[in-house]
Amino acid sequence: MPLLEVRDLEAGYGPIRALDRVSLDVEDGELVALIGANGAGKTTLLMAISGVVPPRSGSIRFAGSPLAAAKPHEVMRLGIGHAPEGRRIFPRLTVRENLELGGFMQTDRAKLSRDIDEACGLFPVLGERMDQLGGTLSGGEQQMLAIARALVGHPRLLLLDEPSLGLAPLIVAKVFEVIASLSARGISVLLVEQNARAALKLAHRGYVLETGRITLTGSGAELAADRRVRDAYLGEG
């Protein structure tokens, strides 16, 4: 059984149907890339998995448990972390306070402190900024904070939405280095990423989402070699 199983999912906003019978799987320890043009429905899919956007039909199961009616905090409790598009950190809270919110369900303060230290081990710069307000961090540091905050909750599955957007190349390299290391820690990743070439290079498998529908799937290498993907998403058309 896949860790995450999405079947025939439909979701949208008002009269707009953003997802049209979408099905995909993520296995334990697997890094899966989801690529597609702006407006294809990628963010909506992640938000549906997280319980932010309610599905209209279809099913979402995580570790065998149905998620279709789950609230965001219930989804997090089950073991899904989400670093959303645009980072969505709390700018008027310190780095430490942002990270503590990532572990808000942890009642053991000593354990929470160790979890925060572990997350900062992936992004050492955060450890140097613990008392700094989130809004004063650079864009790259805010992205690191968003990912670290999601990891403090010890997710089995991490949803990442456009983690490299607007970042300098050196920061992008660091962020992708951390993402690549997560499967070695036993964390599955569903990655939405505008840099399709980098995403498919990292991914075990990938899906192409176009106007709310999955149109292609395969290994990262297979999709990177597919002429349709190369033309549409790798800048070789």
N, C-alpha and C positions, 0 to 999 in steps of 0.2 A: 504494500500500500504506500503511495506517495506521502511525503510529509504534508504537502499542500496539494489539494486536488480541487480544481475549478472546473465545473461542468455546465455548459450551455448558459453561461451567465449573461443576463441582460440588466443594464442599469443606465440611468441618465438623469437629466435635469428637466423637470417640467415635460414639455412635449418632445424634447430632444432625447433620442436614444444614442447614448455614447458607446455602449457595448452591445454587440449583437451576437448572442450565442457563443461567447468566448469560452474555450476550454484549454486548460494548461495544467501541467504538473511541475512540482519541484520536489526532488528527492532529498533525503537526509544528506547533508554535507555538500550539496550541489550548488553551483553558481549558474543561474539561468539569466540570460540577457533578454530584455524585451525592447525591441527597437521599432521605430515608426516615425512618421512625420508629426509635426505639431498638430494637435487636435485629433490624433488617431484614437485616443481613449486610454493611453498608457497610465496617466495619473489617476483617471477615474477607476481603473482596475485596481491600483494599489489602495485607493481610498475605500473601495468596496471591500477588499480583503481586510482592511483595518477597521471596518465598521462605521466609517464616516459617511459613506454613500450607501443607502440601503438598496440591495438588489431588487429588481422587479420580478425576476424569475431565475431559475437555475439554482445551482448549489455551490457552496464553498465549504470544504472540509479541511481541518487542520489536525493532524495526528489522530484522525478518525472522528473528531468532534465537529458538528455542524456550526458554521459561523454566520449563517445568513441573517439571524436575528440578534447577533451579539453586539453589545455596545463596545466602543473603542477601549475602555478600561478592561472589559472582559477579554477582548482579543489580546491585549497586552499581557494580561494575567496568564493566558494560555501559552504564551511564549513567542509572540510576534512583535518585533520592534520595527519602527518606521521612522526613517529620516526623510522628511517630506521635501518636495521641491521648494526652493526659496529659503531653506534652512529652518525658518520658524522658531528660532531661539527666542528667549525672553530678554530683550535688550537692556531692561532696567534691573535685571538680576545679575549677580556675579557668575563667573564661570562655575564656581563650586555650587551655587544655588541651582543653576541650570542642570548640572549633573545630578544633584540630589533629586530633582524632579524626575529624572530618568529612572530612579530607583524608589519612587514614592510608595511602592507596596512593600518595601523592605523595612521591617520593624526593628531589626538588629542594627543599631547604629555602627557598631564596629565592623559588621559585615558590609554595610553600605560604604563605609570608608575604604575598605579593601577593594570593593568593586570599582569605586571611583579611581583608586590608584591603578588598578588593572587597565581601565579604559584609558587613563592618561599615559600608561606605558606605551600605547599604540601611537599617541600624539603627544610627545614630551612637552611641546610648547604650551599645552594647556596646563600642565603642572606648574609652569612659570607664571601663569596668568590667573590663578585661582581666585584672587580677590578683585580682579578687573571686571568691569561691567561688560556683559555680552555685546552690547551695542557699540562698544569702542574697539572691538576686535576687527582685524582685517577680514575681508570676505573669505579668504582661505581658512583662517582660524575659526570663523563662524561655522564653516562647513565641517571642519574637524570636530567642533563642539557638538553639532547636530548628530553626527555619527556616533561620537563617544556617548552622548546622552542616551541614544537608543541602545547602545551596548551595555550600559550600566544595569539594565533590567535583565541581563543574561538571556537574550532571545534565542530560540532554536532557529528562527527564521528572521532575517533582516530584510526589510523592504527599503531600497535606496532609489530615490527619485532625483535624477539629474545631479549627481554629486560633483561633477566637474564643471558645471555651468558657471561661466564668468571667472574662472580661476586661472591664475598664472601657470604656465607649463610645469614649473618645478613643484608647485603645490598639487597639481593634477597627478604628477608622478607619485607623490607621497600618498595621496588618497587612494590611487589604484593599487599601490603596494600593500596598503592595509587591507583593502577589499580582497585582494588575492590571497591574503594570509588567513582569512576568516574560515574558509572551509577546513583548513588544517586544525582549527580550533573546534570543529564540529558544528559550525554555524552555516546554515543554508542561506543563500542570498538570491533575491529576485531583484535584478538591477535594471532600472530604466535609465538610459544614457544616450545623450545626443551624439557623443563620440562613438559611433557605431563600430568603427574599426577597433578601438581600444576595448570596447565591451565584448565584442566577439572573440578577441584574442584571449581574454580572461575566461570566457564562459565555457562551461562543459556543454551546455545546450543553449539554444536561443529560439525565440519566436519573433515573427514580424507581424505587427498589428497595423492594419490599414482600415481607416474609417470604421472602427469598431469591430473588425473581424480579423481573426488570425488567418493569414494567407500563406505563410511558410513556417516550417519548423525544421530543425536539424541540429547537428552539433555546431559549436561555434565555428569550427573550421569549414564545415560544409556550407553554412550560410555565408561566410566570408568569401567563399569561392563561387557562390551562385551569381550568375551574371545579372539577374534582376536586382539582387541586393547591392552588387557592385555599382550598378548604374544609378540606383535610386538613393543609396545611403552612404556609399564610400567615395563619392565624388569622382567616379570613373565613367560617368555617362557622357 
